[in-house]
Amino acid sequence: MKEGPDIAHIAALIGDPARANMLTALMSGKALTVSELAHEAGVTIQTASSHLSKLDQGGLLRPRKQGRHKYFSLFSDDVAHVLEGLMGLAAGSGHLRKRTGPKDTELRKARVCYNHLAGDMGTQLFDSLMAQRHLVLVGKDLNLTDSGAHFVADFQIDLYGLQSNRTPLCRECLDWSERRSHLAGSLGRAFLSRFEEMSWAKRDQKTRVVTFSKVGAQEFEKLFAVE
């Protein structure tokens, strides 16, 4: 048998319902405690600790200790990227979680995917940047063009600072509700942060919903109109 990545091991870690609920909760980008994750998974703190230990050993989590509490977050954008893709696959196959609620419509409209904008408004942002040729696909790579660099600078995003870190600048992320791409990477994160700085949008840390103000939604539509 040829050696290769152990897909089955990672799939088994994600595949447990309790662990899947914990990972989904961390898609907000916010670090959570063991008790908070136990609540999300519907298990005891002791059981949650066991699950979190397995996820940590599997390289899916980043544990941090602050004061008396230990916090967990997703290990990287790559983990969030895989989880969002699995959500899309599950939704497309008709496997939807039964724990739905009044926020479903809002989640589909605009939500946080780890640290960037997803949902209908996330895909609109991506489509608009592509249509204006601010972003282009070269093979499988998503690149920011010169016009895109000017657009980003005019929007008061520090492009030089983004390019100096190790996170990829632009990445496609398959949106589970829209089945189309939205913008991930450090630029995707910067756009969401900028929307919040300008009070266009506000995120709900408990539900991942991103709510745009009336003015924010109007300005978003002007700037990221799609024919």
C-alpha positions in Angstrom: 0.0 0.0 0.0 1.3 3.4 -1.0 2.0 5.9 1.8 -0.1 9.1 1.7 -2.2 11.5 3.9 -4.4 9.7 6.3 -7.8 11.1 5.2 -9.7 8.5 7.2 -8.1 9.7 10.5 -9.1 13.3 9.9 -12.5 12.3 8.7 -13.1 10.2 11.8 -12.2 13.2 14.0 -14.6 15.5 12.3 -17.3 12.8 11.8 -18.3 12.4 15.4 -21.5 14.5 16.0 -20.2 16.1 19.2 -16.9 17.1 17.7 -18.6 18.3 14.5 -20.8 20.6 16.6 -17.7 21.9 18.5 -15.8 22.6 15.2 -18.9 24.3 13.7 -19.1 26.6 16.8 -15.5 27.6 16.3 -16.3 28.7 12.7 -17.2 32.1 14.2 -13.4 32.7 14.7 -14.0 33.3 18.4 -12.0 31.2 20.9 -14.3 29.2 23.2 -13.8 27.5 26.6 -14.4 23.8 27.3 -17.7 24.6 29.1 -18.9 26.7 26.1 -18.0 24.0 23.7 -19.6 21.3 25.9 -22.8 23.3 25.7 -22.6 23.5 21.9 -22.0 19.8 21.7 -24.7 18.9 24.3 -22.2 16.8 26.3 -20.6 17.0 29.8 -17.5 19.0 30.4 -15.5 15.8 31.0 -16.7 14.3 27.6 -16.0 17.6 25.9 -12.4 17.6 27.3 -11.8 14.1 25.8 -13.1 15.2 22.4 -11.1 18.4 22.5 -7.9 16.5 23.3 -8.4 14.2 20.3 -9.1 17.3 18.0 -6.0 19.0 19.4 -3.8 15.9 18.8 -5.2 15.6 15.3 -3.9 19.1 14.5 -7.4 20.7 14.1 -7.4 23.0 17.2 -5.2 25.7 18.7 -5.5 25.6 22.5 -4.4 28.7 24.5 -4.4 29.3 28.2 -5.3 32.7 29.6 -5.7 33.1 33.4 -7.7 30.3 34.8 -9.3 29.4 31.5 -8.2 27.4 28.5 -9.5 28.5 25.1 -9.8 26.7 21.9 -9.9 28.0 18.3 -9.5 26.4 14.9 -5.8 25.7 14.1 -5.8 27.6 10.8 -7.7 28.9 7.8 -7.1 25.5 6.2 -9.3 23.8 8.8 -12.1 26.4 8.4 -11.8 26.0 4.6 -12.3 22.2 4.9 -15.2 22.6 7.3 -17.0 25.1 5.0 -16.5 22.7 2.1 -18.0 19.8 4.1 -21.0 22.0 5.0 -21.6 22.6 1.3 -21.3 18.9 0.5 -23.7 18.0 3.3 -26.2 20.7 2.3 -26.1 19.6 -1.3 -26.7 16.0 -0.4 -29.7 17.0 1.7 -28.0 16.3 5.1 -29.1 19.3 7.1 -28.8 19.7 10.8 -32.1 19.5 12.6 -31.1 22.2 15.1 -32.3 25.0 12.9 -33.8 28.2 14.2 -34.9 31.7 13.4 -31.4 32.7 12.5 -31.2 30.4 9.4 -32.3 33.1 7.0 -29.9 35.6 8.5 -27.1 33.0 8.3 -27.7 32.5 4.6 -27.8 36.3 4.0 -24.5 37.2 5.8 -22.4 35.3 8.3 -18.8 34.8 9.6 -16.9 31.9 8.1 -14.0 31.7 10.6 -12.9 35.3 10.0 -14.3 36.4 6.7 -17.7 37.2 5.2 -19.8 34.4 3.9 -23.4 33.9 2.7 -25.2 35.8 0.0 -23.3 39.0 0.7 -20.0 37.2 0.8 -20.5 35.6 -2.6 -21.7 39.0 -3.9 -18.4 40.6 -2.7 -16.4 37.9 -4.5 -18.5 38.1 -7.7 -18.2 41.9 -7.8 -14.4 41.8 -7.3 -14.1 39.2 -10.1 -16.4 41.1 -12.5 -14.4 44.3 -12.0 -11.2 42.3 -12.6 -9.9 43.2 -9.2 -9.4 39.5 -8.7 -8.5 37.0 -11.3 -8.0 33.2 -11.3 -4.7 32.0 -12.8 -5.1 28.3 -12.8 -6.1 27.4 -9.3 -4.6 30.6 -7.8 -6.7 33.6 -6.9 -4.7 36.8 -7.5 -5.2 40.5 -6.7 -4.7 42.6 -9.9 -3.1 46.1 -10.0 -6.6 47.6 -10.2 -7.6 45.5 -7.2 -4.6 46.8 -5.2 -5.7 50.4 -5.9 -9.3 49.5 -5.0 -8.2 47.9 -1.7 -6.0 50.9 -0.9 -8.8 53.3 -1.6 -10.9 51.3 0.8 -8.3 52.0 3.4 -7.1 48.5 3.8 -3.3 48.1 4.5 -2.3 45.9 1.7 1.4 46.0 2.5 0.6 44.8 6.0 -1.5 41.9 4.6 1.2 40.9 2.2 3.9 40.8 4.9 2.2 38.1 7.0 2.3 34.3 6.3 -1.5 33.9 5.6 -2.4 33.7 1.9 -3.7 37.0 0.6 -6.6 35.7 -1.5 -8.3 32.4 -1.3 -11.5 30.9 -2.6 -13.8 29.3 0.0 -16.8 27.3 -1.1 -19.9 28.8 0.5 -22.1 26.0 1.9 -25.4 27.9 1.6 -24.7 29.6 -1.8 -22.7 26.7 -3.4 -20.4 29.4 -4.8 -17.1 31.0 -3.8 -16.6 33.7 -1.3 -13.3 35.5 -0.5 -11.1 34.0 2.3 -7.5 34.7 3.1 -6.1 37.8 4.8 -7.9 40.1 2.3 -11.3 38.5 3.1 -10.6 39.0 6.8 -9.6 42.6 6.2 -12.8 43.4 4.2 -15.0 42.1 7.1 -12.9 44.1 9.6 -13.2 47.2 7.5 -17.0 46.8 7.2 -17.1 46.6 11.0 -14.8 49.6 11.5 -17.1 51.8 9.3 -20.1 50.5 11.2 -21.6 49.0 8.1 -21.8 45.6 9.8 -21.8 44.0 13.2 -21.2 40.3 13.9 -23.2 38.2 16.5 -20.6 36.1 18.2 -23.1 33.5 19.4 -24.8 32.8 16.0 -22.1 33.9 13.4 -24.8 36.2 11.9 -23.4 39.4 10.3 -26.0 42.2 10.4 -25.6 45.1 8.0 -27.1 48.5 9.0 -29.4 50.2 6.5 -26.7 52.6 5.5 -24.1 49.8 5.4 -26.2 47.6 3.1 -26.8 50.6 0.8 -23.1 51.4 0.6 -22.2 47.8 0.1 -24.7 47.5 -2.8 -23.2 50.6 -4.4 -19.6 49.4 -4.1 -20.1 45.8 -4.8 -22.9 45.8 -7.4 -23.2 42.8 -9.6 -24.9 43.0 -13.0 
